[in-house]
């Protein structure tokens, strides 16, 4: 399998192009200052990666999405000491 070498800046500036190529099965080694940093490879849906599963789709709450700050605030509240947990039926 031939691996293409690309620079980190090239990847950043042309991300959509490389995503499209990875979806088609191509792999890339990304270098920074002539040193390899990481590889970009397609996800093997049936291999080690397993099958992806949607756990939460925040568009169900709001079609425009949910701000990350709101999600983080809710998660922090879950970990507050002495927090009373309300159970909804």
N, C-alpha and C positions, 0 to 999 in steps of 0.2 A: 504494500500500500504506500503510495507516494504522499508525503506530507508537504504542503506548501508552507513557506516561511513568510511571515508578514510582520511589519513593525507595529508596535503598540499604537503609535499615532495614526497609522494607516487604518487600523481596526477601529479606533475611536471615530475617525472622520467618515468611515464608510460602513458603519455597523450593519445597516439594513442589507447591504449587498452581501456581507459575509454571513449574516443569518440565513439569507436565502440560499447561499451556497452550501452551508452546513446542513440545512434541511434536505438538500439534494444528495447528501452523503459525503461531502468533502470534509477534510480535516485540515487544521492549520496549527503551526507552531508559532506562537507570538514571541517576538524578541524585543528587548529593550536595551539599547546601547550595545547591540551585538551579542547579548546573552539571552538564551531562552528563558522565558518567564513561566509560560503555561501553554497548554494545548487546548484547542477548541475542537471538539469532536461531536458528531451526532449522538444523540441519546439512543442507546439500543433498547427499544421498547420492550423487548422480550428477554433481555440479558440481565446483567447485574442491577440495572436501574429499576427493574420491576415495572409495573403499570402505574402510571400517574393517576391520582384520584383527587378530585376537587373536594377540599375539606370545608371551605367557606367561600361563598361568592357574595361579596359585599354589595354587588349590584342588586341582590334580592332586597336589601334594606333601602337602598337609594340607587336608581338607575345610573346616576352620575358617579357613583362610587362613594366611598366614605373616607374623609380625610385621615391620614395616618396619625395625626395628633389626637383625634378622637378615639381611635383604636388603642393607642398607647395609654391614654388616660383611663379607659375602661379596664385595660389589663392591670394597670397600677392599682386601681381600686380593688381588684380581686385579691391582691396580695397585701392589703392594708391589715395591720394587726387589729384584733378585736372587731373585725367586720362581721356584721350579722348577715347571714346568707338568707335571702328570701327565695322560697321555692314557689314557682308558679305551677298551677295545675294544668 
